[in-house]
Amino acid sequence: MNQKQKSKPDIVDVAKAAGVSISTVSRSFNHPDLLKPATRKKIDRAVQKLGYIRNRAAQVMHGRRTGTIGLVVPTIDNAIFAELIQSFSEALDQLGFTMLIVSHGFDLDREYAMLRKLLEHRVDGLAVIGLEHSEATYQLIEQQAIPSVAIWNYETDARLSCVGVQNSEAGRLAARHLLDLGHRDIALIFPDPDGNDRARDRLQGASDTFQQDQIAIPDDWRLEAPYNIADAKQASLTLLSGPQRPTAILCGNDIIAQGVLYAALQLGLHVPDDLSIMGIGDFKGSGEIEPSLSTIRIPARRIGTLAAEQIIKTVTGETEGTTATNCELRLVQRASTSSPRSTTP
């Protein structure tokens, strides 16, 4: 009989190969901290040699946890959530859980469908981005009584436990930075806020700050562009080629800001002397592009780690009810912003 005809190895085979009991093998997966390092090594070697894979589905049938957490994000197509996803996954792994990830393309109806698919896989908990979701999504989570956490946004009265920042404050800080530098002719480029509460809150925070300082933003200087460098660049080319040009552009996030930067370079504008560019997020690479990007740092890795810890505490019964964790924002001034030429610092 060849290898392909043999049945797949089970926990009994692993126990025999490692010279330990079946319960010890089980403990090595579920509570490895309770075993001596030497014992864990023997079991790990046996698992690798035999190619053993645990049958999670069988565990579910017996009422045990699957060890999986479902994460639903708007997109995995760019750097927006990369650090968040990585830190969330790493923290789950350290806690003995695995992440299942799906995306909905900024479509809240599709988000509901994705959540149903994750629940069909019997995930132990759910994580979503932001606090704007369809009523059907909220009802589904409440009906299933499944541990859940909303990531990236913070509100004290949120329907779900949340770990994130006040995005309106991020918009306010970005706007205040440009105002403090002396800018008054300022344009805005943000994504469509429909279904995206992060963009909506940042835009509202910035707009309120400009209004407080009696700064009027012309309608044709309020542009929309998705989180896409090419689209942001094209929108900026039209704006910057007009008869009147702003001295600064505030962008909904760093990806849009990069598109604006490339448009300025194509038109022969010097950043920041001719145009200051302000982002939000401080994604990987924002400090390495030339000129380096001024932005509002959202602590993505910390948010991901704290969110993972929070959802696992709920899954294991360590905490109950909704919680809200607010992470600190920070202004990072780099080379893309300075006082306008006509203004003395």
C-alpha positions in Angstrom: 0.0 0.0 0.0 1.5 3.4 -1.0 1.5 6.5 1.2 -1.6 8.1 -0.6 -3.7 5.0 0.2 -3.0 5.2 3.9 -5.4 7.0 6.2 -4.5 10.4 7.5 -2.6 10.4 10.9 -4.7 11.1 13.9 -4.0 12.1 17.5 -3.3 8.5 18.5 -0.5 8.3 15.9 1.0 11.5 17.2 0.9 10.2 20.8 2.6 7.0 19.8 5.3 8.7 17.8 6.1 11.2 20.6 5.9 8.6 23.3 3.3 10.5 25.3 -0.4 10.1 26.1 -3.2 11.3 23.9 -4.2 13.8 26.6 -0.7 15.3 26.6 -0.9 15.8 22.8 -4.3 17.5 23.2 -2.8 19.7 26.0 0.1 20.7 23.7 -2.4 22.3 21.3 -4.8 23.8 23.8 -2.6 24.7 26.7 1.1 24.4 25.6 2.2 26.6 28.5 1.3 23.7 30.8 3.9 21.3 29.2 7.6 21.1 29.6 9.6 22.5 26.6 11.1 19.1 26.0 7.7 17.5 25.8 6.4 20.1 23.4 9.4 19.6 21.2 8.8 15.8 21.0 5.2 16.4 20.1 6.1 19.1 17.5 8.6 16.7 15.9 5.9 14.0 15.7 3.3 16.3 14.3 5.7 17.6 11.6 7.0 14.1 10.7 3.5 12.6 10.4 1.9 15.7 8.8 -0.9 15.7 11.4 -3.6 18.4 11.2 -6.2 18.8 13.9 -9.8 18.3 12.9 -11.4 21.6 14.1 -14.8 20.6 12.7 -14.9 17.6 15.1 -14.2 19.9 18.0 -17.1 22.1 17.0 -19.4 19.2 16.9 -18.5 18.5 20.5 -19.3 22.0 21.5 -15.7 23.3 21.7 -14.3 26.5 20.3 -12.9 26.5 16.7 -10.0 28.8 17.7 -10.9 31.2 14.8 -11.8 34.9 14.7 -13.4 36.4 11.7 -12.2 39.8 10.5 -14.2 41.8 7.9 -12.3 44.7 6.3 -13.4 47.1 3.6 -10.4 46.4 1.4 -7.1 44.5 1.3 -6.1 46.2 -1.9 -3.8 48.8 -0.4 -1.9 49.8 2.7 -4.8 51.3 4.7 -5.3 48.3 6.9 -2.1 46.3 6.3 -0.4 47.1 9.7 -3.7 46.6 11.5 -4.3 43.2 9.9 -0.8 42.1 10.6 -0.8 43.1 14.3 -4.3 41.6 14.8 -3.2 38.3 13.3 0.0 38.2 15.3 -1.7 38.9 18.6 -4.4 36.3 17.9 -1.7 33.7 17.1 0.1 34.4 20.4 -3.2 33.8 22.1 -3.8 30.5 20.4 -6.3 31.7 17.8 -6.3 32.0 14.0 -7.7 34.8 11.8 -10.1 34.3 8.9 -10.3 37.5 6.8 -12.8 38.6 4.1 -13.4 42.0 2.5 -16.5 43.8 1.3 -15.3 46.6 -0.9 -16.9 49.4 1.1 -20.3 47.8 0.5 -22.2 47.5 3.7 -24.8 45.1 2.2 -21.9 42.8 1.1 -20.4 43.1 4.6 -23.6 41.5 6.0 -23.2 38.6 3.5 -19.6 38.2 4.5 -20.5 38.0 8.2 -23.0 35.3 7.5 -20.3 33.2 5.7 -17.9 33.6 8.6 -20.7 32.5 11.0 -21.3 29.5 8.9 -17.7 28.5 9.6 -18.5 28.7 13.3 -15.9 31.4 14.1 -15.7 32.1 17.9 -15.8 35.9 17.4 -16.1 38.7 14.8 -14.1 41.9 14.2 -15.3 44.6 11.9 -13.9 47.9 10.8 -15.6 51.1 12.0 -18.9 51.6 13.6 -21.1 52.3 10.5 -22.8 49.1 9.6 -26.2 48.1 8.2 -29.0 47.5 10.7 -29.1 43.9 9.4 -25.4 43.5 10.4 -26.0 44.8 13.9 -29.1 42.6 14.3 -27.2 39.5 13.1 -24.4 40.0 15.6 -26.9 40.6 18.4 -29.1 37.6 17.4 -26.1 35.3 17.4 -24.8 36.7 20.7 -21.3 36.3 19.3 -18.3 38.1 20.8 -17.6 41.1 18.5 -15.3 44.1 18.4 -15.3 47.2 16.1 -11.8 48.3 15.1 -10.4 51.7 14.1 -13.2 53.9 15.6 -13.8 55.0 19.1 -17.2 56.1 20.6 -18.2 55.8 24.2 -21.8 54.9 23.3 -21.0 52.4 20.5 -23.3 49.3 20.1 -20.3 47.1 19.8 -17.1 47.0 21.9 -14.6 49.2 20.1 -10.9 49.8 19.9 -9.7 52.8 17.9 -9.4 56.6 17.6 -11.7 59.5 17.3 -11.5 60.2 13.5 -13.1 63.6 13.9 -10.1 64.5 16.1 -7.7 63.3 13.4 -9.4 65.6 10.9 -9.3 68.5 13.5 -5.6 68.0 14.2 -4.7 67.9 10.5 -6.7 71.1 9.8 -5.2 72.8 12.8 -1.7 72.0 11.7 -2.3 73.8 8.3 -3.9 76.7 10.0 -1.1 77.1 12.5 1.3 77.2 9.6 -0.6 80.2 8.2 -2.5 78.5 5.4 -5.9 80.0 4.4 -6.3 78.8 0.8 -6.9 75.1 1.5 -8.4 72.4 -0.5 -9.8 69.0 0.6 -9.6 65.6 -1.1 -11.5 62.9 0.7 -13.2 59.6 -0.3 -16.9 59.2 -0.6 -18.1 59.2 3.0 -21.1 56.9 2.2 -20.4 53.6 4.1 -17.1 55.0 5.4 -17.5 56.6 8.8 -13.7 57.1 9.1 -13.7 59.4 6.1 -16.9 61.1 7.1 -15.7 61.8 10.7 -12.3 63.1 9.5 -13.9 65.4 7.0 -16.4 66.7 9.6 -13.6 67.4 12.1 -11.6 69.3 9.5 -14.6 71.2 8.2 -15.6 72.3 11.8 -12.1 73.5 12.5 -11.9 75.6 9.3 -15.4 77.0 10.1 -14.3 78.0 13.6 -11.5 80.0 12.1 -13.8 81.5 9.5 -12.0 79.8 6.6 -14.3 79.1 3.7 -13.4 76.2 1.4 -14.8 76.8 -2.2 -17.0 74.0 -3.4 -14.7 73.3 -6.4 -11.9 72.8 -3.9 -13.8 70.0 -2.1 -13.0 66.9 -4.1 -13.7 63.2 -3.8 -11.2 60.5 -4.7 -11.1 56.8 -3.6 -8.2 55.4 -1.6 -6.2 55.0 -4.8 -3.1 56.9 -5.8 -3.9 57.1 -9.5 -7.4 58.5 -8.9 -6.2 61.0 -6.3 -3.4 62.1 -8.7 -5.9 62.7 -11.5 -8.3 64.7 -9.3 -5.3 66.8 -8.1 -4.1 67.5 -11.6 -7.4 69.1 -12.4 -7.4 71.1 -9.2 -3.8 72.3 -9.4 -4.0 73.2 -13.1 -6.8 75.8 -12.5 -6.4 79.5 -12.6 -6.3 79.7 -8.7 -4.4 77.2 -6.7 -4.6 76.4 -3.0 -1.5 76.7 -0.9 -2.3 73.5 0.9 -4.3 70.3 0.4 -5.7 68.2 3.3 -6.2 64.6 2.3 -8.4 61.9 3.8 -5.5 59.6 4.2 -1.9 59.1 3.2 -2.7 57.2 0.0 -4.6 60.1 -1.3 -1.8 62.4 -0.2 0.7 60.4 -2.2 -1.5 60.9 -5.3 -1.5 64.6 -4.7 2.3 64.6 -4.3 2.8 62.9 -7.6 0.4 65.4 -9.3 2.4 68.3 -7.9 5.7 66.9 -9.1 4.2 66.3 -12.6 3.2 69.9 -12.8 6.6 71.1 -11.6 5.4 72.4 -8.3 7.8 72.3 -5.3 6.4 70.7 -2.2 6.1 72.4 0.3 7.2 75.8 -1.1 4.4 75.9 -3.7 2.0 73.5 -2.1 1.8 71.9 1.4 0.3 68.4 1.5 -1.2 66.9 4.7 -2.2 63.2 5.1 -3.9 61.2 7.9 -2.7 57.7 9.0 1.1 57.6 8.9 1.2 54.3 6.9 4.4 52.4 6.2 6.5 54.4 3.7 4.9 57.8 4.5 8.1 58.9 6.1 10.3 57.5 3.3 8.8 59.1 0.2 10.3 62.4 -1.1 9.4 64.7 0.3 8.4 62.8 3.4 4.7 63.2 4.3 3.3 65.2 7.2 0.4 63.3 8.7 -1.6 62.3 11.7 -0.4 59.1 13.2 -3.0 56.5 13.8 -1.4 53.8 15.9 -2.5 50.9 13.7 -0.4 48.2 15.2 -1.4 49.0 18.8 -5.1 49.1 17.7 -4.8 45.7 16.1 -3.1 44.2 19.2 -5.5 45.6 21.7 -8.5 44.6 19.5 -7.2 41.0 19.4 -6.8 40.9 23.2 -10.2 42.4 23.7 -12.1 39.9 21.5 -10.3 36.9 23.0 -11.1 38.1 26.5 -14.8 38.2 25.5 -14.6 34.8 23.8 -13.1 33.2 26.9 -15.5 35.0 29.2 -12.9 37.1 30.9 -14.9 40.3 30.1 -18.6 40.9 29.5 -20.6 43.7 28.0 -19.3 46.4 25.7 -16.0 48.2 26.2 -14.5 51.2 24.5 -10.7 51.8 24.1 -9.4 55.2 22.8 -5.9 55.2 21.3 -3.9 58.4 21.1 -3.4 60.3 17.9 -0.2 62.3 17.1 0.8 65.0 14.7 3.9 64.0 12.7 5.2 67.0 10.8 7.6 66.1 8.0 8.8 67.8 4.8 5.5 68.1 2.9 4.2 71.0 4.9 5.5 74.4 5.7 4.3 78.0 6.0 3.1 79.5 2.7 5.5 81.7 0.9 3.5 84.8 1.7 3.3 84.1 5.4 6.1 84.7 7.9 6.4 81.7 10.2 
